[in-house]
Amino acid sequence: MTRFTKIKLMWIEGRIERWLRFGQIARETITNRTKRTITVNPGAVFAFVRWAANEHGTVESRIDILQAPQSGETYSTVPFVTPGGVSLLRLSGWPKVESVLIAIDQVEAENIAPEDACPDHWRHVHNRISCSLAPRRYTPARHDAWLKRRELAV
């Protein structure tokens, strides 16, 4: 039996934002104007951004880059993601979230879909940004090496 991963998204202007920055959507269910549920296939990589504010300002800024678990694979639980995901990157605080968004933009600038990038790159980005260091660029040469390595594993 295939287990799909569901992500509950929400957008309430100026209060709550839960959205996907990238990822292949298998199915989308719209609940109402502010809520919807996205389903992704096992093995899919996606970036889930959470932001919340109250009358005093921002109370949460977080980004998770996750890989939807395959059947029988261990995974981490993440709020609003059912059942959870294999964590490739998990950072909080707006400066770090912004750095991750810039790293995602850089991958896209190379004409590479972020969900197709090597999962190890997102672990690298997590580690470097956690230490307040700039991550290395994900280049087409690195991507080609990843694609060749992935072919050997099959």
C-alpha positions as CSV (number, residue, x, y, z in Angstrom):
1,M,0.0,0.0,0.0
2,T,1.4,3.4,-1.0
3,R,1.4,6.0,1.8
4,F,0.9,9.6,0.6
5,T,2.0,12.6,2.6
6,K,-0.5,15.4,3.2
7,I,0.4,19.0,4.0
8,K,-2.2,21.4,5.4
9,L,-1.7,24.8,4.0
10,M,-3.3,28.1,5.3
11,W,-3.2,31.7,4.3
12,I,-4.7,34.4,6.6
13,E,-3.3,37.7,5.5
14,G,-1.0,39.2,8.1
15,R,-1.6,36.4,10.6
16,I,-0.8,32.9,9.4
17,E,1.0,31.6,6.3
18,R,1.7,27.9,5.6
19,W,2.8,27.3,2.0
20,L,4.9,25.2,-0.2
21,R,8.0,26.9,-1.7
22,F,8.6,24.0,-4.1
23,G,7.5,20.4,-4.6
24,Q,5.6,18.2,-7.0
25,I,1.9,18.2,-6.0
26,A,0.1,14.9,-6.6
27,R,-3.3,16.2,-5.5
28,E,-4.9,19.3,-4.0
29,T,-8.1,19.7,-2.0
30,I,-9.4,23.1,-1.3
31,T,-11.3,23.3,2.0
32,N,-12.2,27.0,1.9
33,R,-10.7,30.4,0.9
34,T,-7.9,30.1,3.5
35,K,-7.3,26.4,3.8
36,R,-6.2,23.6,1.4
37,T,-4.5,20.2,1.6
38,I,-1.7,19.2,-0.7
39,T,-0.8,15.5,-1.2
40,V,2.7,14.5,-2.4
41,N,3.9,11.0,-3.5
42,P,6.3,8.9,-1.5
43,G,9.9,10.1,-2.1
44,A,8.9,13.6,-3.2
45,V,11.0,16.4,-1.9
46,F,9.3,19.7,-0.9
47,A,9.8,22.9,1.0
48,F,7.2,23.8,3.6
49,V,7.3,27.4,5.0
50,R,5.4,28.4,8.2
51,W,5.0,32.0,9.4
52,A,2.7,33.4,12.0
53,A,2.3,36.8,13.6
54,N,0.1,38.4,16.3
55,E,-0.5,42.0,17.3
56,H,3.1,42.3,18.6
57,G,4.8,41.0,15.4
58,T,6.2,37.8,14.0
59,V,6.0,34.8,16.4
60,E,7.2,32.1,14.0
61,S,9.3,31.8,10.9
62,R,10.3,28.3,9.9
63,I,11.2,26.3,6.8
64,D,11.4,22.6,6.5
65,I,12.7,20.8,3.4
66,L,11.4,17.3,3.7
67,Q,11.3,14.1,1.7
68,A,8.0,12.2,1.8
69,P,8.7,8.9,3.4
70,Q,8.5,5.6,1.5
71,S,6.4,2.8,3.0
72,G,8.3,1.4,6.1
73,E,10.8,4.3,6.2
74,T,11.5,6.2,9.4
75,Y,10.6,9.9,9.4
76,S,10.3,12.9,11.6
77,T,7.0,14.4,12.6
78,V,6.3,18.0,11.5
79,P,3.3,20.1,12.4
80,F,0.7,20.1,9.6
81,V,2.5,17.3,7.7
82,T,0.9,13.9,7.9
83,P,2.5,11.5,8.6
84,G,5.7,13.6,8.5
85,G,8.9,13.5,6.4
86,V,12.6,12.7,6.3
87,S,14.1,16.0,7.4
88,L,16.7,17.4,4.9
89,L,16.6,20.9,6.4
90,R,14.9,22.5,9.3
91,L,15.6,26.1,10.3
92,S,13.8,28.8,12.1
93,G,14.1,32.6,12.5
94,W,13.6,34.9,9.6
95,P,17.2,35.6,8.7
96,K,17.9,31.9,8.3
97,V,14.6,31.2,6.5
98,E,15.5,34.1,4.1
99,S,18.9,32.5,3.5
100,V,17.3,29.2,2.6
101,L,14.9,31.0,0.2
102,I,17.9,32.6,-1.5
103,A,19.6,29.2,-1.8
104,I,16.4,27.8,-3.4
105,D,16.4,30.8,-5.8
106,Q,20.0,30.1,-6.7
107,V,19.2,26.4,-7.6
108,E,16.3,27.7,-9.8
109,A,18.6,30.2,-11.4
110,E,20.6,27.3,-12.7
111,N,17.5,25.9,-14.4
112,I,17.3,23.0,-11.9
113,A,14.0,22.2,-10.1
114,P,14.8,22.4,-6.4
115,E,12.8,19.2,-5.8
116,D,15.2,17.4,-8.2
117,A,18.4,18.6,-6.5
118,C,20.5,16.2,-4.5
119,P,19.0,15.7,-1.0
120,D,22.5,16.0,0.4
121,H,22.6,19.6,-1.0
122,W,19.7,20.6,1.3
123,R,21.5,18.9,4.3
124,H,24.6,20.9,3.4
125,V,22.5,24.2,3.2
126,H,21.0,23.4,6.6
127,N,24.5,22.8,8.2
128,R,26.1,25.9,6.7
129,I,23.3,28.3,7.5
130,S,23.0,26.9,11.0
131,C,26.6,28.0,11.5
132,S,26.0,31.4,9.9
133,L,28.1,30.4,6.8
134,A,27.1,30.7,3.2
135,P,26.3,27.4,1.5
136,R,28.1,26.3,-1.6
137,R,26.3,26.9,-4.9
138,Y,24.5,24.0,-6.5
139,T,25.9,23.9,-10.0
140,P,24.9,22.0,-13.1
141,A,28.1,19.9,-12.7
142,R,27.0,18.9,-9.1
143,H,23.5,18.1,-10.4
144,D,24.9,15.9,-13.2
145,A,27.0,14.1,-10.7
146,W,23.9,13.5,-8.5
147,L,21.9,12.2,-11.5
148,K,24.7,9.7,-12.4
149,R,25.1,8.6,-8.8
150,R,21.3,8.1,-8.5
151,E,21.3,6.0,-11.7
152,L,23.9,3.7,-10.1
153,A,21.8,3.2,-7.0
154,V,18.8,1.9,-9.0
